[in-house]
Amino acid sequence: MSQVTEYDNAPKTDHAYDGIEEFDNPLPGWWKWLFIASIVFSPFYFLYYHNGTAGRSVEDLYGVALAENTRLQFEEIGDLKPDEATLVAYMEKPNWVRVGQSVFKANCISCHGREGEGQVGPNLTDDYFKNIKNIEDIAKVINNGAGGGAMPKWADRLHPNEVVLVSAYVATLRGKNIESSRGPEGKTIPPWPEPVESDPETPEE
């Protein structure tokens, strides 16, 4: 004689599949109403954030927040000059190199590859350079472009500090020699200058 359990007398639906019955256990009313409310709300959300006044989209709001955060960061360092001393110094500051890396990944990987290995644009990880003779030229190429427009100018798209920091990041890629489908382009140039040792009493940024 089989034992009767509490489930045997539980309400079930009228349909079964290969002898398998389905309990009549509907979703809670609050869950159904929440689902219906989300459907009703979604057209208004779409119209407000994606089809309304410019600047309301999630992307636009993120851009504003990112710009504000970047502005606060740049207040710490003031206005950077794209000269040799500044670029060499910021190559040795990991926190700021990461800022330059984020600028690179946001704007440069479609041409230069995720790691700087080169795609449409040249490999940035070897010792061959087409338009660079010294470290300051990196910032000049980023600002003004090169190759008759093949490398666009970024002076009107990036903050001057972003140009300096992404230039410092690009300079750190030299010598990594990441495998690339692009062969050597340009000529070898002298190594980057050595950083000037900072005063031990001066705190690092």
N, C-alpha and C positions, 0 to 999 in steps of 0.2 A: 504494500500500500504506500503510495507516494505521499510525501509530507506536503501539506498545504502551506504556502508562504504568504506573506503580506502582499506580494506582487500578483498573486493569482487572481485576486478580486479587485485589483486596481483597474480603473477605467481604461479602455483601449479604443483605438480607432477601428473603423469598419473594414480596413484593408489589411491584408497580410501578404507576405512574399515567401513562397516556399515554406509555409508553416511558421514563419517568423512574424510575430505580431508587434505592433507599434503602440506604445503607451500613449494615451491621450493626455499629453503634458504640455499644454500651450505655453508660450512665452508670457512672462508677467506683463500686465497691462502697462506699467510705467515704461517698460522697455519698448513696447510697441509705439507708445505715444512719443517717446524720445526719438525713435527712428523716423516717425512721420514728421515730427517737428524739424529734424535735421534736413529732410527733403524739402520742406516748405522754406526753410531758411537759406538753403544753398543758392537759389537764383538771386536773392538779394546780395548774398556774399559775393557771388561772381560779378554782378553788376557794379558793386561798390569797389572791389579790389582789382578787378581785371578788365573792366569795360567802362570805367568812369573817368574821373578827373586824373590827369597825369600826376604821378608821384604817390599813388595809393597802393600800387601793387606790392606784393611781398618783396619782390626783387628791388624795387625802388626804395622801400623802407630799409631793407638790408644795406643798400648802398649808402643811404644817409647815415645809418648807424656806424658802418665801417669807416666812412669819411670822418665822422666825429671822433671815433676812436683813434684813427690815424693822426688827426689834428692834435689830440691830447698827447700822443706819443711824440710827435715832432716838437711840441713845446719843450720837451726835455732836452733836445739837442740843438734847437735853434735852426737857422738856415745853413745848410751844408753847402760847401763849394766843391765842384767836381774836379778838384786838383789832386795831384799825386799824393800829397801828405794825407789828405782826408780819405781817399780811397784805400790807401795802404793801411791806415789806422783802422778803418771800419771793416776791413777784411779779417781783423783780429778780434772782432766783437761778435761772438756767436749769436746773441739775441738780435742784433741788428742785421746780421747776415740772414737770419731766418725771415726777417721782414722783407729783405731783398728777394729771398727765394719765393715768398708768397706773391710778390709783384711779378716775378718771372713766370711762375706757374699760371698766374691769371692772364698773362698777356703774350707770352713768348713761346710756349711749348708747341703751338701749331706749326711753327717754322723751325725751331731749334730742338724739338724733342723734350720729353719730360725731364730728362737728366742733362740736357745740353748736348746730347750726342749728335744732333743735326738731323734734319729731315729736308725740308725745302731750303732752309738756311744752313750755313756751314756748322761743322762740329766745333763746339766751344771748349771741348775737353782735351784737345791735343795742343801742340806747340806751334801750330801754323796759323797765321792770321793774314787776312786779305786787306783789311782797312785799319789795322791797329799797328802802331809803331811803339807806343808807350801806353801805360795804364790809363792816362787821362783820355786817350782816344776812345776808350770804351764808352764813356759818357757822351763824347762828341757824336759818335755814331748813333747812340740811342736818341740823343736830342735831335739830330739833323738828318738821320737816315743815311743810306749808302746804296751803291749799286744802281743808281738811276731810278730809285723808288722801290727796288726789290726789297730793301730794308726800309720800312716807312719811318718817318720821324715821329718821335713820341713827346717832343717838348710841349705840345699843346694838349697832351692827354695825361701826362704824369706830373705829379708834384715834383719840384726840383730835388727834394730830399729822396723821393722814390727813385729818381734817376740815379742819384749817388749810391743808394743802397743796393739797387739791382745791379749796378756796375760793379760794386764790391763783391756781390755774390757771383757774378759772371767771372770775375777775376779769380775767385777761389776754385772755379771748375778747371782751370788750366792744369794740365799734368795728370788728370784722372784717366785720360785715354780710354774712355768708354767705347766699346765696340760700336762701329757705325758703318752704314752702307755708303757713306760719303768718304771719299779719299781725302788726303791732305790738300788744303787750298791755301794759297798764299805762300808766305815765307816765314821762317822762324825768326823770332826777335829775342832780344836779351831778356833774362828773367825779370820778374817784377822787383821793384826795390824792396829792401828789407825794412820792416817797420821800425820806427824810431822808438826806443824804449821810453816808456812814460815815467814820470816822476813817481816813485813808490808811495809818496804821500798823497798823490792825486787819485781819487777813487775812480774805478772803471765804470763806464756807462753801461 
